[in-house]
């Protein structure tokens, strides 16, 4: 199940950025639904999810972590490097 949240457009230094603030909601949703799924794929390169990823990994529920940029993601996620997938490597498959 994909869970989407509205984003906000914020102007910062004459540059438009998208802001979602989904950290807490993703963790809460993942734990609230924990008994209802066998495997999880998390799409993020944010180290704020380390505790969730570690919890899922220790219980063999973490399948993959899809990062938006394989060259720039939190160093906290290095522990999970065998499970990390750079979405850029699959851009052609996704955008067909």
C-alpha positions, 0 to 999 in steps of 0.5 A: 500500500502506498501512502501519500501526503500533501506537500507544501511549496516553500520559497527559500533563497529565491528557490522553490522547495517542496516540503512534506514533513512525513517522518513521524507519519511514516514511522507511526503508519509502519508500526500501526500496520506492522502486524498486517505486512510481511515485508517493507520497502521504504523509500527514503535516504533520510537517517531519521528513519534509522530506528524504524529501519533497524527495527524492521531489519532485526525482525526480517521485515525490511526488504529494500530501501529505495534512495532518491540519490545513491550518491547522497543519502544519510551515512546512518543507512550504510548499515543497510547497504546490501538492501539499498537501491538507487532509484536513478539506476531504474529511472528508464524502467520506471519512466517507460 
